[in-house]
């Protein structure tokens, strides 16, 4: 009897509702080919729900997600709902309460995609950004006082724990052991006087635990320059919540388009389901036009299948993506092609078959 995986599906907002179904159909085609099945359980948690109910998700939303094998999320955010409301009402609570502390974002120049960097090919751009996902600079510690006066003040505290920092370092080093064996740390210890020297100390301790892994560390400002000038230097890049967030958007831009970028929010111990989401966001400027690039949603689905142990099915999806990108008529406009969402999907499904 074939294995069936239960996937909590949250299309969310904007183009999320357009591209996530493409990812679902592609994943189903790969599942059929490799002898397993997927059961999708959809949740209407979104900015539209917030407008109607005052909440992005119900009070017991996290409990509703826990029984599933994985979570597949489209996008969060839409005009009319402040970004901090939509983010802290859905995405961040899921990440934190499910302890999805490793945010993993592959950066790879796919065949058929033109990098904005002159003379760079697929052999030059292939790395992964590992971002600490539940603490760091994105804390709730702080506040504002004297609002509306000339003494108004805002305080935001960053929180770095030894446990949280060590475990993201370990994840990055273990991932590097399965790749080229090289970890680069993003820091800013010359300007941020407490948290970043602490980060550097924990990186040095991780180096001792993984003596066979090559390491580098750069301050975040020059590291962004190196992403552009020397993308071939990198294998696994580990960063704090803020630095990892920035680098994991810059990386896909170097690789051609943020529209193709996948990501995973991983609970490595498997105590809770992990969550998989495209990086591109809800893109309200093109929502409803039928032109959104579905590649990120499909690649994200491939990451989800790999996490579930269906490695060959994941490889099938990734190969289908690259095949679909080889011709301009099956590439979407953000990649210099002429295809709309439906044409891109058709090419991906044809490649799977």
Beta strands, then each sheet from edge to edge (+ up, - down):
strand 1: 4-12
strand 2: 37-42
strand 3: 70-75
strand 4: 102-108
strand 5: 126-132
strand 6: 142-145
strand 7: 153-156
strand 8: 182-187
strand 9: 214-219
strand 10: 236-239
strand 11: 264-266
strand 12: 274-277
sheet 1: 2+ 1+ 3+ 12+ 11- 4+ 5- 10- 8- 9-
sheet 2: 6+ 7-
end
